Amino acid sequence: MEASLSRLTRFAVLIDKFLEEAIEVDVDAICDGTTVVIGGIMEHIEEAGIHSGDSACSLHPYSLSAAMLPP
């Protein structure tokens, strides 16, 4: 790793790690600077981090508990 990084003086290096058993959600919301209105919470069907931009989602999230969702 050190040898590789020493040759990359002009470029950023991103080291990433996927979380095991993670849940990925997308939240659509708008805000006027004071009030936030959530339009929808979508849960990804595939494992977190696996999709390539054409993901499949469920609207309403199917595995989030009521305590995790807004009233």
mmJSON file of the N, C-alpha and C atoms, coordinates in Angstrom:
{"data_MODEL":{"atom_site":{
"group_PDB":["ATOM","ATOM","ATOM","ATOM","ATOM","ATOM","ATOM","ATOM","ATOM","ATOM","ATOM","ATOM","ATOM","ATOM","ATOM","ATOM","ATOM","ATOM","ATOM","ATOM","ATOM","ATOM","ATOM","ATOM","ATOM","ATOM","ATOM","ATOM","ATOM","ATOM","ATOM","ATOM","ATOM","ATOM","ATOM","ATOM","ATOM","ATOM","ATOM","ATOM","ATOM","ATOM","ATOM","ATOM","ATOM","ATOM","ATOM","ATOM","ATOM","ATOM","ATOM","ATOM","ATOM","ATOM","ATOM","ATOM","ATOM","ATOM","ATOM","ATOM","ATOM","ATOM","ATOM","ATOM","ATOM","ATOM","ATOM","ATOM","ATOM","ATOM","ATOM","ATOM","ATOM","ATOM","ATOM","ATOM","ATOM","ATOM","ATOM","ATOM","ATOM","ATOM","ATOM","ATOM","ATOM","ATOM","ATOM","ATOM","ATOM","ATOM","ATOM","ATOM","ATOM","ATOM","ATOM","ATOM","ATOM","ATOM","ATOM","ATOM","ATOM","ATOM","ATOM","ATOM","ATOM","ATOM","ATOM","ATOM","ATOM","ATOM","ATOM","ATOM","ATOM","ATOM","ATOM","ATOM","ATOM","ATOM","ATOM","ATOM","ATOM","ATOM","ATOM","ATOM","ATOM","ATOM","ATOM","ATOM","ATOM","ATOM","ATOM","ATOM","ATOM","ATOM","ATOM","ATOM","ATOM","ATOM","ATOM","ATOM","ATOM","ATOM","ATOM","ATOM","ATOM","ATOM","ATOM","ATOM","ATOM","ATOM","ATOM","ATOM","ATOM","ATOM","ATOM","ATOM","ATOM","ATOM","ATOM","ATOM","ATOM","ATOM","ATOM","ATOM","ATOM","ATOM","ATOM","ATOM","ATOM","ATOM","ATOM","ATOM","ATOM","ATOM","ATOM","ATOM","ATOM","ATOM","ATOM","ATOM","ATOM","ATOM","ATOM","ATOM","ATOM","ATOM","ATOM","ATOM","ATOM","ATOM","ATOM","ATOM","ATOM","ATOM","ATOM","ATOM","ATOM","ATOM","ATOM","ATOM","ATOM","ATOM","ATOM","ATOM","ATOM","ATOM","ATOM","ATOM","ATOM","ATOM","ATOM","ATOM","ATOM"],
"id":[1,2,3,4,5,6,7,8,9,10,11,12,13,14,15,16,17,18,19,20,21,22,23,24,25,26,27,28,29,30,31,32,33,34,35,36,37,38,39,40,41,42,43,44,45,46,47,48,49,50,51,52,53,54,55,56,57,58,59,60,61,62,63,64,65,66,67,68,69,70,71,72,73,74,75,76,77,78,79,80,81,82,83,84,85,86,87,88,89,90,91,92,93,94,95,96,97,98,99,100,101,102,103,104,105,106,107,108,109,110,111,112,113,114,115,116,117,118,119,120,121,122,123,124,125,126,127,128,129,130,131,132,133,134,135,136,137,138,139,140,141,142,143,144,145,146,147,148,149,150,151,152,153,154,155,156,157,158,159,160,161,162,163,164,165,166,167,168,169,170,171,172,173,174,175,176,177,178,179,180,181,182,183,184,185,186,187,188,189,190,191,192,193,194,195,196,197,198,199,200,201,202,203,204,205,206,207,208,209,210,211,212,213],
"type_symbol":["N","C","C","N","C","C","N","C","C","N","C","C","N","C","C","N","C","C","N","C","C","N","C","C","N","C","C","N","C","C","N","C","C","N","C","C","N","C","C","N","C","C","N","C","C","N","C","C","N","C","C","N","C","C","N","C","C","N","C","C","N","C","C","N","C","C","N","C","C","N","C","C","N","C","C","N","C","C","N","C","C","N","C","C","N","C","C","N","C","C","N","C","C","N","C","C","N","C","C","N","C","C","N","C","C","N","C","C","N","C","C","N","C","C","N","C","C","N","C","C","N","C","C","N","C","C","N","C","C","N","C","C","N","C","C","N","C","C","N","C","C","N","C","C","N","C","C","N","C","C","N","C","C","N","C","C","N","C","C","N","C","C","N","C","C","N","C","C","N","C","C","N","C","C","N","C","C","N","C","C","N","C","C","N","C","C","N","C","C","N","C","C","N","C","C","N","C","C","N","C","C","N","C","C","N","C","C","N","C","C","N","C","C"],
"label_atom_id":["N","CA","C","N","CA","C","N","CA","C","N","CA","C","N","CA","C","N","CA","C","N","CA","C","N","CA","C","N","CA","C","N","CA","C","N","CA","C","N","CA","C","N","CA","C","N","CA","C","N","CA","C","N","CA","C","N","CA","C","N","CA","C","N","CA","C","N","CA","C","N","CA","C","N","CA","C","N","CA","C","N","CA","C","N","CA","C","N","CA","C","N","CA","C","N","CA","C","N","CA","C","N","CA","C","N","CA","C","N","CA","C","N","CA","C","N","CA","C","N","CA","C","N","CA","C","N","CA","C","N","CA","C","N","CA","C","N","CA","C","N","CA","C","N","CA","C","N","CA","C","N","CA","C","N","CA","C","N","CA","C","N","CA","C","N","CA","C","N","CA","C","N","CA","C","N","CA","C","N","CA","C","N","CA","C","N","CA","C","N","CA","C","N","CA","C","N","CA","C","N","CA","C","N","CA","C","N","CA","C","N","CA","C","N","CA","C","N","CA","C","N","CA","C","N","CA","C","N","CA","C","N","CA","C","N","CA","C","N","CA","C","N","CA","C","N","CA","C"],
"label_alt_id":[null,null,null,null,null,null,null,null,null,null,null,null,null,null,null,null,null,null,null,null,null,null,null,null,null,null,null,null,null,null,null,null,null,null,null,null,null,null,null,null,null,null,null,null,null,null,null,null,null,null,null,null,null,null,null,null,null,null,null,null,null,null,null,null,null,null,null,null,null,null,null,null,null,null,null,null,null,null,null,null,null,null,null,null,null,null,null,null,null,null,null,null,null,null,null,null,null,null,null,null,null,null,null,null,null,null,null,null,null,null,null,null,null,null,null,null,null,null,null,null,null,null,null,null,null,null,null,null,null,null,null,null,null,null,null,null,null,null,null,null,null,null,null,null,null,null,null,null,null,null,null,null,null,null,null,null,null,null,null,null,null,null,null,null,null,null,null,null,null,null,null,null,null,null,null,null,null,null,null,null,null,null,null,null,null,null,null,null,null,null,null,null,null,null,null,null,null,null,null,null,null,null,null,null,null,null,null,null,null,null,null,null,null],
"label_comp_id":["MET","MET","MET","GLU","GLU","GLU","ALA","ALA","ALA","SER","SER","SER","LEU","LEU","LEU","SER","SER","SER","ARG","ARG","ARG","LEU","LEU","LEU","THR","THR","THR","ARG","ARG","ARG","PHE","PHE","PHE","ALA","ALA","ALA","VAL","VAL","VAL","LEU","LEU","LEU","ILE","ILE","ILE","ASP","ASP","ASP","LYS","LYS","LYS","PHE","PHE","PHE","LEU","LEU","LEU","GLU","GLU","GLU","GLU","GLU","GLU","ALA","ALA","ALA","ILE","ILE","ILE","GLU","GLU","GLU","VAL","VAL","VAL","ASP","ASP","ASP","VAL","VAL","VAL","ASP","ASP","ASP","ALA","ALA","ALA","ILE","ILE","ILE","CYS","CYS","CYS","ASP","ASP","ASP","GLY","GLY","GLY","THR","THR","THR","THR","THR","THR","VAL","VAL","VAL","VAL","VAL","VAL","ILE","ILE","ILE","GLY","GLY","GLY","GLY","GLY","GLY","ILE","ILE","ILE","MET","MET","MET","GLU","GLU","GLU","HIS","HIS","HIS","ILE","ILE","ILE","GLU","GLU","GLU","GLU","GLU","GLU","ALA","ALA","ALA","GLY","GLY","GLY","ILE","ILE","ILE","HIS","HIS","HIS","SER","SER","SER","GLY","GLY","GLY","ASP","ASP","ASP","SER","SER","SER","ALA","ALA","ALA","CYS","CYS","CYS","SER","SER","SER","LEU","LEU","LEU","HIS","HIS","HIS","PRO","PRO","PRO","TYR","TYR","TYR","SER","SER","SER","LEU","LEU","LEU","SER","SER","SER","ALA","ALA","ALA","ALA","ALA","ALA","MET","MET","MET","LEU","LEU","LEU","PRO","PRO","PRO","PRO","PRO","PRO"],
"label_asym_id":["A","A","A","A","A","A","A","A","A","A","A","A","A","A","A","A","A","A","A","A","A","A","A","A","A","A","A","A","A","A","A","A","A","A","A","A","A","A","A","A","A","A","A","A","A","A","A","A","A","A","A","A","A","A","A","A","A","A","A","A","A","A","A","A","A","A","A","A","A","A","A","A","A","A","A","A","A","A","A","A","A","A","A","A","A","A","A","A","A","A","A","A","A","A","A","A","A","A","A","A","A","A","A","A","A","A","A","A","A","A","A","A","A","A","A","A","A","A","A","A","A","A","A","A","A","A","A","A","A","A","A","A","A","A","A","A","A","A","A","A","A","A","A","A","A","A","A","A","A","A","A","A","A","A","A","A","A","A","A","A","A","A","A","A","A","A","A","A","A","A","A","A","A","A","A","A","A","A","A","A","A","A","A","A","A","A","A","A","A","A","A","A","A","A","A","A","A","A","A","A","A","A","A","A","A","A","A","A","A","A","A","A","A"],
"label_entity_id":["1","1","1","1","1","1","1","1","1","1","1","1","1","1","1","1","1","1","1","1","1","1","1","1","1","1","1","1","1","1","1","1","1","1","1","1","1","1","1","1","1","1","1","1","1","1","1","1","1","1","1","1","1","1","1","1","1","1","1","1","1","1","1","1","1","1","1","1","1","1","1","1","1","1","1","1","1","1","1","1","1","1","1","1","1","1","1","1","1","1","1","1","1","1","1","1","1","1","1","1","1","1","1","1","1","1","1","1","1","1","1","1","1","1","1","1","1","1","1","1","1","1","1","1","1","1","1","1","1","1","1","1","1","1","1","1","1","1","1","1","1","1","1","1","1","1","1","1","1","1","1","1","1","1","1","1","1","1","1","1","1","1","1","1","1","1","1","1","1","1","1","1","1","1","1","1","1","1","1","1","1","1","1","1","1","1","1","1","1","1","1","1","1","1","1","1","1","1","1","1","1","1","1","1","1","1","1","1","1","1","1","1","1"],
"label_seq_id":[1,1,1,2,2,2,3,3,3,4,4,4,5,5,5,6,6,6,7,7,7,8,8,8,9,9,9,10,10,10,11,11,11,12,12,12,13,13,13,14,14,14,15,15,15,16,16,16,17,17,17,18,18,18,19,19,19,20,20,20,21,21,21,22,22,22,23,23,23,24,24,24,25,25,25,26,26,26,27,27,27,28,28,28,29,29,29,30,30,30,31,31,31,32,32,32,33,33,33,34,34,34,35,35,35,36,36,36,37,37,37,38,38,38,39,39,39,40,40,40,41,41,41,42,42,42,43,43,43,44,44,44,45,45,45,46,46,46,47,47,47,48,48,48,49,49,49,50,50,50,51,51,51,52,52,52,53,53,53,54,54,54,55,55,55,56,56,56,57,57,57,58,58,58,59,59,59,60,60,60,61,61,61,62,62,62,63,63,63,64,64,64,65,65,65,66,66,66,67,67,67,68,68,68,69,69,69,70,70,70,71,71,71],
"pdbx_PDB_ins_code":[null,null,null,null,null,null,null,null,null,null,null,null,null,null,null,null,null,null,null,null,null,null,null,null,null,null,null,null,null,null,null,null,null,null,null,null,null,null,null,null,null,null,null,null,null,null,null,null,null,null,null,null,null,null,null,null,null,null,null,null,null,null,null,null,null,null,null,null,null,null,null,null,null,null,null,null,null,null,null,null,null,null,null,null,null,null,null,null,null,null,null,null,null,null,null,null,null,null,null,null,null,null,null,null,null,null,null,null,null,null,null,null,null,null,null,null,null,null,null,null,null,null,null,null,null,null,null,null,null,null,null,null,null,null,null,null,null,null,null,null,null,null,null,null,null,null,null,null,null,null,null,null,null,null,null,null,null,null,null,null,null,null,null,null,null,null,null,null,null,null,null,null,null,null,null,null,null,null,null,null,null,null,null,null,null,null,null,null,null,null,null,null,null,null,null,null,null,null,null,null,null,null,null,null,null,null,null,null,null,null,null,null,null],
"Cartn_x":[0.824,0.0,0.879,1.897,2.76,3.455,3.9,4.57,3.596,2.381,1.38,1.049,0.853,0.499,1.623,2.864,3.985,4.053,3.513,3.501,2.296,1.326,0.098,0.081,0.985,1.086,0.026,-0.541,-1.511,-2.952,-3.204,-4.553,-5.018,-6.293,-6.883,-7.09,-7.0,-7.225,-8.382,-9.376,-10.533,-10.47,-10.482,-10.536,-11.904,-12.65,-14.046,-14.262,-15.252,-15.613,-17.13,-17.695,-19.132,-19.533,-20.649,-21.178,-21.959,-21.707,-22.442,-23.848,-24.834,-26.225,-26.788,-26.304,-26.764,-28.049,-28.808,-30.02,-29.768,-30.076,-29.875,-31.235,-31.4,-32.651,-32.348,-33.306,-33.267,-34.418,-34.148,-35.182,-35.335,-36.549,-36.86,-37.515,-36.925,-37.429,-37.183,-37.954,-37.74,-37.693,-37.013,-36.879,-36.865,-37.54,-37.535,-36.557,-35.693,-34.751,-35.188,-36.445,-36.984,-37.71,-38.632,-39.464,-39.001,-38.89,-38.537,-39.782,-40.092,-41.215,-40.649,-40.89,-40.418,-41.495,-41.131,-42.068,-42.122,-41.029,-41.013,-39.734,-39.826,-38.665,-38.7,-37.673,-37.607,-36.484,-36.767,-35.75,-35.271,-33.956,-33.385,-33.659,-33.995,-34.288,-32.997,-32.021,-30.743,-29.9,-28.821,-27.953,-27.364,-27.085,-26.536,-25.225,-25.098,-23.862,-23.708,-24.693,-24.55,-25.006,-25.911,-26.506,-25.574,-25.917,-25.085,-25.847,-26.789,-27.549,-28.927,-29.172,-30.487,-31.112,-31.107,-31.52,-33.033,-33.425,-34.837,-35.149,-36.24,-36.609,-38.055,-38.359,-39.726,-40.161,-41.303,-41.863,-43.127,-43.095,-42.741,-41.651,-40.742,-39.677,-40.271,-39.808,-40.43,-39.754,-38.535,-37.871,-37.528,-37.86,-37.598,-38.727,-38.362,-39.367,-40.071,-41.23,-41.998,-41.187,-40.318,-39.505,-38.477,-38.117,-37.129,-37.77,-39.092,-39.785,-40.404,-40.559,-41.18,-42.655,-43.208,-44.633,-45.568],
"Cartn_y":[-1.171,0.0,1.249,1.287,2.475,2.727,1.661,1.813,2.376,1.884,2.388,3.84,4.194,5.564,6.545,6.113,7.025,7.448,6.645,6.998,7.858,7.975,8.709,10.051,10.907,12.18,13.183,13.063,14.043,13.588,12.371,11.831,11.416,11.604,11.148,9.636,8.993,7.552,7.326,6.572,6.25,4.774,4.511,3.138,2.974,2.026,1.865,0.497,0.41,-0.86,-0.934,-2.05,-2.237,-2.744,-2.275,-2.735,-4.024,-5.012,-6.268,-6.075,-6.671,-6.652,-5.228,-4.303,-2.912,-2.747,-1.718,-1.355,0.003,0.109,1.371,1.979,3.243,3.939,5.253,5.705,7.024,7.819,9.068,9.938,11.13,11.34,12.517,13.55,14.733,15.769,17.14,18.107,19.507,20.313,21.458,22.305,23.763,24.61,26.046,26.794,26.067,26.678,26.529,26.213,26.031,24.695,24.457,23.264,22.238,20.983,19.886,19.039,18.775,17.899,16.684,15.507,14.265,13.757,13.626,13.146,11.639,10.995,9.538,8.964,7.752,7.002,5.671,5.428,4.21,3.328,2.058,1.107,0.293,0.198,-0.599,-2.077,-2.776,-4.202,-5.019,-4.629,-5.35,-4.912,-5.634,-5.303,-3.906,-3.248,-1.889,-1.863,-0.869,-0.671,-1.531,-2.37,-3.315,-2.743,-1.798,-1.336,-0.443,-0.285,0.504,1.694,2.237,3.377,3.005,1.744,1.289,0.399,0.875,0.068,-0.123,-1.157,-1.43,-1.04,-0.307,0.18,-0.161,-0.172,-0.356,0.925,1.423,2.624,2.167,1.99,2.166,1.171,1.616,0.728,-0.46,-1.652,-2.871,-3.429,-3.014,-3.611,-2.599,-1.332,-0.331,-0.355,-0.248,-0.241,1.109,1.153,2.393,3.464,3.045,3.999,4.693,4.075,4.663,5.617,5.618,6.424,7.664,8.728,9.934,9.696,10.461,10.253,10.61],
"Cartn_z":[0.0,0.0,0.0,0.835,0.883,-0.443,-1.115,-2.404,-3.444,-3.434,-4.38,-4.109,-2.861,-2.508,-2.806,-2.682,-2.927,-4.392,-5.306,-6.733,-7.113,-6.23,-6.532,-5.815,-6.168,-5.456,-5.858,-7.077,-7.555,-7.433,-7.02,-7.047,-5.656,-5.413,-4.154,-4.221,-3.093,-2.997,-2.044,-2.494,-1.67,-1.3,-0.017,0.483,1.112,0.616,1.0,1.638,2.484,3.11,3.164,2.724,2.779,4.156,4.623,5.9,5.683,6.492,6.407,6.956,6.301,6.762,6.881,6.057,6.106,5.301,5.634,4.91,4.263,2.968,2.26,1.939,2.269,1.983,1.268,0.47,-0.152,0.428,0.78,1.33,0.402,-0.093,-0.901,0.002,0.056,0.951,0.344,0.805,0.445,1.737,1.678,2.859,2.424,3.189,2.9,3.798,4.462,5.39,6.831,7.038,8.383,8.515,7.604,7.66,6.63,7.052,6.164,5.946,4.674,4.33,3.607,4.158,3.557,2.604,1.334,0.326,0.243,0.553,0.488,1.038,1.562,2.028,1.287,0.494,-0.306,0.207,0.373,0.822,-0.369,-0.529,-1.606,-1.349,-2.408,-2.28,-2.241,-3.053,-3.051,-1.854,-1.616,-0.484,-0.663,0.445,0.423,-0.349,-1.239,-1.989,-3.225,-3.567,-4.664,-6.001,-6.024,-7.279,-8.083,-9.362,-10.274,-10.842,-10.095,-10.569,-11.064,-11.268,-11.717,-10.647,-9.437,-8.296,-8.25,-7.534,-7.285,-5.845,-5.674,-4.347,-4.042,-2.761,-2.294,-1.599,-2.007,-1.378,-0.689,0.386,1.767,2.149,3.001,3.449,4.201,3.85,4.379,5.616,5.928,7.091,8.192,7.989,9.028,10.055,11.311,12.365,12.411,13.028,13.161,13.902,14.814,15.583,14.689,13.546,12.641,11.635,11.514,10.519,11.159,10.379,10.942,11.223,12.15,12.497,11.354],
"occupancy":[1.0,1.0,1.0,1.0,1.0,1.0,1.0,1.0,1.0,1.0,1.0,1.0,1.0,1.0,1.0,1.0,1.0,1.0,1.0,1.0,1.0,1.0,1.0,1.0,1.0,1.0,1.0,1.0,1.0,1.0,1.0,1.0,1.0,1.0,1.0,1.0,1.0,1.0,1.0,1.0,1.0,1.0,1.0,1.0,1.0,1.0,1.0,1.0,1.0,1.0,1.0,1.0,1.0,1.0,1.0,1.0,1.0,1.0,1.0,1.0,1.0,1.0,1.0,1.0,1.0,1.0,1.0,1.0,1.0,1.0,1.0,1.0,1.0,1.0,1.0,1.0,1.0,1.0,1.0,1.0,1.0,1.0,1.0,1.0,1.0,1.0,1.0,1.0,1.0,1.0,1.0,1.0,1.0,1.0,1.0,1.0,1.0,1.0,1.0,1.0,1.0,1.0,1.0,1.0,1.0,1.0,1.0,1.0,1.0,1.0,1.0,1.0,1.0,1.0,1.0,1.0,1.0,1.0,1.0,1.0,1.0,1.0,1.0,1.0,1.0,1.0,1.0,1.0,1.0,1.0,1.0,1.0,1.0,1.0,1.0,1.0,1.0,1.0,1.0,1.0,1.0,1.0,1.0,1.0,1.0,1.0,1.0,1.0,1.0,1.0,1.0,1.0,1.0,1.0,1.0,1.0,1.0,1.0,1.0,1.0,1.0,1.0,1.0,1.0,1.0,1.0,1.0,1.0,1.0,1.0,1.0,1.0,1.0,1.0,1.0,1.0,1.0,1.0,1.0,1.0,1.0,1.0,1.0,1.0,1.0,1.0,1.0,1.0,1.0,1.0,1.0,1.0,1.0,1.0,1.0,1.0,1.0,1.0,1.0,1.0,1.0,1.0,1.0,1.0,1.0,1.0,1.0,1.0,1.0,1.0,1.0,1.0,1.0],
"B_iso_or_equiv":[0.0,0.0,0.0,0.0,0.0,0.0,0.0,0.0,0.0,0.0,0.0,0.0,0.0,0.0,0.0,0.0,0.0,0.0,0.0,0.0,0.0,0.0,0.0,0.0,0.0,0.0,0.0,0.0,0.0,0.0,0.0,0.0,0.0,0.0,0.0,0.0,0.0,0.0,0.0,0.0,0.0,0.0,0.0,0.0,0.0,0.0,0.0,0.0,0.0,0.0,0.0,0.0,0.0,0.0,0.0,0.0,0.0,0.0,0.0,0.0,0.0,0.0,0.0,0.0,0.0,0.0,0.0,0.0,0.0,0.0,0.0,0.0,0.0,0.0,0.0,0.0,0.0,0.0,0.0,0.0,0.0,0.0,0.0,0.0,0.0,0.0,0.0,0.0,0.0,0.0,0.0,0.0,0.0,0.0,0.0,0.0,0.0,0.0,0.0,0.0,0.0,0.0,0.0,0.0,0.0,0.0,0.0,0.0,0.0,0.0,0.0,0.0,0.0,0.0,0.0,0.0,0.0,0.0,0.0,0.0,0.0,0.0,0.0,0.0,0.0,0.0,0.0,0.0,0.0,0.0,0.0,0.0,0.0,0.0,0.0,0.0,0.0,0.0,0.0,0.0,0.0,0.0,0.0,0.0,0.0,0.0,0.0,0.0,0.0,0.0,0.0,0.0,0.0,0.0,0.0,0.0,0.0,0.0,0.0,0.0,0.0,0.0,0.0,0.0,0.0,0.0,0.0,0.0,0.0,0.0,0.0,0.0,0.0,0.0,0.0,0.0,0.0,0.0,0.0,0.0,0.0,0.0,0.0,0.0,0.0,0.0,0.0,0.0,0.0,0.0,0.0,0.0,0.0,0.0,0.0,0.0,0.0,0.0,0.0,0.0,0.0,0.0,0.0,0.0,0.0,0.0,0.0,0.0,0.0,0.0,0.0,0.0,0.0],
"pdbx_formal_charge":[null,null,null,null,null,null,null,null,null,null,null,null,null,null,null,null,null,null,null,null,null,null,null,null,null,null,null,null,null,null,null,null,null,null,null,null,null,null,null,null,null,null,null,null,null,null,null,null,null,null,null,null,null,null,null,null,null,null,null,null,null,null,null,null,null,null,null,null,null,null,null,null,null,null,null,null,null,null,null,null,null,null,null,null,null,null,null,null,null,null,null,null,null,null,null,null,null,null,null,null,null,null,null,null,null,null,null,null,null,null,null,null,null,null,null,null,null,null,null,null,null,null,null,null,null,null,null,null,null,null,null,null,null,null,null,null,null,null,null,null,null,null,null,null,null,null,null,null,null,null,null,null,null,null,null,null,null,null,null,null,null,null,null,null,null,null,null,null,null,null,null,null,null,null,null,null,null,null,null,null,null,null,null,null,null,null,null,null,null,null,null,null,null,null,null,null,null,null,null,null,null,null,null,null,null,null,null,null,null,null,null,null,null],
"auth_seq_id":[1,1,1,2,2,2,3,3,3,4,4,4,5,5,5,6,6,6,7,7,7,8,8,8,9,9,9,10,10,10,11,11,11,12,12,12,13,13,13,14,14,14,15,15,15,16,16,16,17,17,17,18,18,18,19,19,19,20,20,20,21,21,21,22,22,22,23,23,23,24,24,24,25,25,25,26,26,26,27,27,27,28,28,28,29,29,29,30,30,30,31,31,31,32,32,32,33,33,33,34,34,34,35,35,35,36,36,36,37,37,37,38,38,38,39,39,39,40,40,40,41,41,41,42,42,42,43,43,43,44,44,44,45,45,45,46,46,46,47,47,47,48,48,48,49,49,49,50,50,50,51,51,51,52,52,52,53,53,53,54,54,54,55,55,55,56,56,56,57,57,57,58,58,58,59,59,59,60,60,60,61,61,61,62,62,62,63,63,63,64,64,64,65,65,65,66,66,66,67,67,67,68,68,68,69,69,69,70,70,70,71,71,71],
"auth_comp_id":["MET","MET","MET","GLU","GLU","GLU","ALA","ALA","ALA","SER","SER","SER","LEU","LEU","LEU","SER","SER","SER","ARG","ARG","ARG","LEU","LEU","LEU","THR","THR","THR","ARG","ARG","ARG","PHE","PHE","PHE","ALA","ALA","ALA","VAL","VAL","VAL","LEU","LEU","LEU","ILE","ILE","ILE","ASP","ASP","ASP","LYS","LYS","LYS","PHE","PHE","PHE","LEU","LEU","LEU","GLU","GLU","GLU","GLU","GLU","GLU","ALA","ALA","ALA","ILE","ILE","ILE","GLU","GLU","GLU","VAL","VAL","VAL","ASP","ASP","ASP","VAL","VAL","VAL","ASP","ASP","ASP","ALA","ALA","ALA","ILE","ILE","ILE","CYS","CYS","CYS","ASP","ASP","ASP","GLY","GLY","GLY","THR","THR","THR","THR","THR","THR","VAL","VAL","VAL","VAL","VAL","VAL","ILE","ILE","ILE","GLY","GLY","GLY","GLY","GLY","GLY","ILE","ILE","ILE","MET","MET","MET","GLU","GLU","GLU","HIS","HIS","HIS","ILE","ILE","ILE","GLU","GLU","GLU","GLU","GLU","GLU","ALA","ALA","ALA","GLY","GLY","GLY","ILE","ILE","ILE","HIS","HIS","HIS","SER","SER","SER","GLY","GLY","GLY","ASP","ASP","ASP","SER","SER","SER","ALA","ALA","ALA","CYS","CYS","CYS","SER","SER","SER","LEU","LEU","LEU","HIS","HIS","HIS","PRO","PRO","PRO","TYR","TYR","TYR","SER","SER","SER","LEU","LEU","LEU","SER","SER","SER","ALA","ALA","ALA","ALA","ALA","ALA","MET","MET","MET","LEU","LEU","LEU","PRO","PRO","PRO","PRO","PRO","PRO"],
"auth_asym_id":["A","A","A","A","A","A","A","A","A","A","A","A","A","A","A","A","A","A","A","A","A","A","A","A","A","A","A","A","A","A","A","A","A","A","A","A","A","A","A","A","A","A","A","A","A","A","A","A","A","A","A","A","A","A","A","A","A","A","A","A","A","A","A","A","A","A","A","A","A","A","A","A","A","A","A","A","A","A","A","A","A","A","A","A","A","A","A","A","A","A","A","A","A","A","A","A","A","A","A","A","A","A","A","A","A","A","A","A","A","A","A","A","A","A","A","A","A","A","A","A","A","A","A","A","A","A","A","A","A","A","A","A","A","A","A","A","A","A","A","A","A","A","A","A","A","A","A","A","A","A","A","A","A","A","A","A","A","A","A","A","A","A","A","A","A","A","A","A","A","A","A","A","A","A","A","A","A","A","A","A","A","A","A","A","A","A","A","A","A","A","A","A","A","A","A","A","A","A","A","A","A","A","A","A","A","A","A","A","A","A","A","A","A"],
"auth_atom_id":["N","CA","C","N","CA","C","N","CA","C","N","CA","C","N","CA","C","N","CA","C","N","CA","C","N","CA","C","N","CA","C","N","CA","C","N","CA","C","N","CA","C","N","CA","C","N","CA","C","N","CA","C","N","CA","C","N","CA","C","N","CA","C","N","CA","C","N","CA","C","N","CA","C","N","CA","C","N","CA","C","N","CA","C","N","CA","C","N","CA","C","N","CA","C","N","CA","C","N","CA","C","N","CA","C","N","CA","C","N","CA","C","N","CA","C","N","CA","C","N","CA","C","N","CA","C","N","CA","C","N","CA","C","N","CA","C","N","CA","C","N","CA","C","N","CA","C","N","CA","C","N","CA","C","N","CA","C","N","CA","C","N","CA","C","N","CA","C","N","CA","C","N","CA","C","N","CA","C","N","CA","C","N","CA","C","N","CA","C","N","CA","C","N","CA","C","N","CA","C","N","CA","C","N","CA","C","N","CA","C","N","CA","C","N","CA","C","N","CA","C","N","CA","C","N","CA","C","N","CA","C","N","CA","C","N","CA","C","N","CA","C","N","CA","C","N","CA","C"],
"pdbx_PDB_model_num":[1,1,1,1,1,1,1,1,1,1,1,1,1,1,1,1,1,1,1,1,1,1,1,1,1,1,1,1,1,1,1,1,1,1,1,1,1,1,1,1,1,1,1,1,1,1,1,1,1,1,1,1,1,1,1,1,1,1,1,1,1,1,1,1,1,1,1,1,1,1,1,1,1,1,1,1,1,1,1,1,1,1,1,1,1,1,1,1,1,1,1,1,1,1,1,1,1,1,1,1,1,1,1,1,1,1,1,1,1,1,1,1,1,1,1,1,1,1,1,1,1,1,1,1,1,1,1,1,1,1,1,1,1,1,1,1,1,1,1,1,1,1,1,1,1,1,1,1,1,1,1,1,1,1,1,1,1,1,1,1,1,1,1,1,1,1,1,1,1,1,1,1,1,1,1,1,1,1,1,1,1,1,1,1,1,1,1,1,1,1,1,1,1,1,1,1,1,1,1,1,1,1,1,1,1,1,1,1,1,1,1,1,1]
}}}
